[in-house]
């Protein structure tokens, strides 16, 4: 997942993730599919401990949304 990175030094008021601006439309959608697959797999283990998996799923979904947003940006004329 080199195209989506976590910035552990960022403040809590800003988004802790960044998306590689060179990410192509096709690669962005591949990343979305992978992130959503991870979100699904993570949500399947929620029965063990609610707090940690819920946070993980929320982060994965947030990352998927950002990559999807980047894919849409790729469609916009420059």
KAGIRA-V630487 format. One record per pair of residues at least 12 apart in sequence whose ideal C-beta (glycine too) atoms are under 6 Angstrom apart, sorted by sequence separation. I is the first residue (numbers start at 0). J is the second residue. D is the distance in Angstrom with one decimal. If there is no record, write none. Layout:
# KAGIRA-V630487
((I,J,D) (I,J,D))
This chain:
# KAGIRA-V630487
((3,16,5.9) (4,17,5.3) (41,55,4.9) (42,56,5.1) (3,18,5.8) (41,56,5.0) (2,19,4.4) (38,56,5.2) (2,22,4.8) (38,59,4.0) (37,59,5.1) (38,60,5.4) (34,59,5.3) (2,30,5.6) (34,62,5.2) (35,63,5.2) (34,63,3.9) (31,63,5.1) (31,66,5.0) (30,66,4.5) (31,67,5.2) (27,66,5.1) (27,69,5.0) (28,70,5.6) (27,70,3.7) (16,62,5.5) (24,70,5.2) (18,65,5.2) (22,69,5.6) (18,66,5.9) (16,65,5.8) (24,73,4.0) (18,69,4.6) (3,62,5.1))
